[in-house]
Amino acid sequence: MPEPRYDDGGAIASTGAGGATDLAMSEAETLEKTPGGPQGTGPSGKPRSLWSDAWRDLRRNPVFIISALVILFLVVISIWPSLIASGNPLQCDLAKAQEGSQPGHPFGFNGQGCDVYTRTVYGARASVTVGVCATLGVALIGSVLGGLAGFFGGASDAILSRVTDIFFGIPVVLGGLVLLSVVTSTTVWPVVGFMVLLGWPQLSRIARGSVITARQNDYVQAARALGASNARMLLRHIAPNAVAPVIVVATIALGTYISLEATLSFLGVGLKPPTVSWGIDISSASPYIRNAPHMLLWPAGALAITVLAFIMLGDAVRDALDPKLR
């Protein structure tokens, strides 16, 4: 039997059976003492969950950090626009109509003599409010209906599938022109209601497929065999593991709803004056794009940055929550 060799530090490094066993045990002890533990585990050596792994990846993703900072800034100015704009967006001076940048008015004036900078800042409130409220409504209704249909199946699943097929056949912009043309309210709620009405089928399809996939996992079958109720399986086992795709799609859709609100307002059927909206300002500035392009470029640029930030945030969340992309 070969004699074991010792290196300068006294560690066993020979090819003997005992030496190999001791070396493996030494490596295991070193791995246990490592603060972070092996890959996929936390500081205590316990396996990390999908959400902890996702948050760990998001914190290291510059795309997520930049988009989150932009969105945080938009939310702050939506709640407190007076922090960076001291003027009144409805106060206009026709003598300054279409004039360019001036001291105290960096974006110039629009066709009515209103300060473009102030209106651009205050326009974030309506757009962000519509996007957030529409996304919450769509996510709530779509995830509940789609999740229940995917879990129980049968007639409820078949009925939901046919209903969503009908809604998918309605063009969004055309539906908005028809439904919102008869609305005279100047608040954001008719637009939010329209988006929820036509937006929930997409989320319901995503939730349905995610629940069907999660329902077939072994831990759900084990819970069913142990006598767990349907409510416990849905809330405790299926929902936490099926909600990730819904969050990703809802985050990306938020930017889409902001863009849709601007489109409908541009066409004259979305938000209406005196509400301050980027879509309204873009619509009123479009005839003067050759003589006074600043009237259109600033609200259009704010809209583009906002939509891009939410889409980038959704892409970052998708990459973090999808284990196949790791």
KALINMO-V337534 format. One record per backbone hydrogen bond with DSSP energy under -0.5 kcal/mol. NH is the residue of the N-H (numbers start at 1). CO is the residue of the C=O. Records with the same first field share a line. If there is no record, write none. Layout:
NH=CO / CO
//
This chain:
7=11
10=7
13=5
20=16
21=17
22=18
23=19
24=20
25=21
26=22
27=23
28=24
29=25
30=26
31=27
32=28
33=29
34=30 / 31
37=34
41=38
42=46
45=42
48=40
53=49
54=50
55=51
56=52
57=53
58=54
59=55
60=56 / 57
61=58
62=60
65=61
66=62
67=63
68=64
69=65
70=66
71=67
72=68
73=69
74=70
75=71
76=72
77=73
78=74
79=75
80=76
83=80
84=81
85=81
89=87
91=88
92=90
93=113
96=93
97=94
98=110
99=96
102=105
105=102
108=105
109=99
110=114
113=110
115=91
116=108
117=108
119=115
120=116
121=117
122=118
123=119
124=120 / 121
125=122
126=122
127=123
128=124
129=125
130=126
131=127
132=128
133=129
134=130
135=131
136=132
137=133
138=134
139=135
140=136
141=137
142=138
143=139
144=140
145=141
146=142
147=143
148=144
149=145
150=146
151=147
152=148
153=149
156=153
157=153
158=154
159=155
160=156
161=157
162=158
163=159
164=160
165=161
166=162
167=163
168=164
169=165 / 166
170=167
171=169
175=171
176=172
177=173
178=174
179=175
180=176
181=177
182=179
183=180
192=188
193=189
194=190
195=191
196=192
197=193
198=194
199=195
200=196
202=199
203=199
204=200
205=201
206=202
207=203
208=204
209=205
210=206
211=207
212=208
213=209
214=210
215=211
216=212 / 213
217=214
221=217
222=218
223=219
224=220
225=221
226=222
227=224
228=223
233=229
234=230
235=231
236=232
237=232 / 233
238=233
239=234
241=238
242=238 / 239
243=239
247=243
248=244
249=245
250=246
251=247
252=248
253=249
254=250
255=251
256=252
257=253
258=254
259=255
260=256
261=257
262=258
263=259
264=260
265=261
266=262
267=263
268=265
269=264
270=264
275=272
277=275
278=123
281=277
282=278
283=279
284=280
285=281
286=282
288=285
289=286
292=288
295=292
296=293
297=293
298=294
300=296
301=297
302=298
303=299
304=300
305=301
306=302
307=303
308=304
309=305
310=306
311=307
312=308
313=309
314=310
315=311
316=312
317=313
318=314
319=315
320=316
321=317
322=318
323=321
325=322
326=323
//
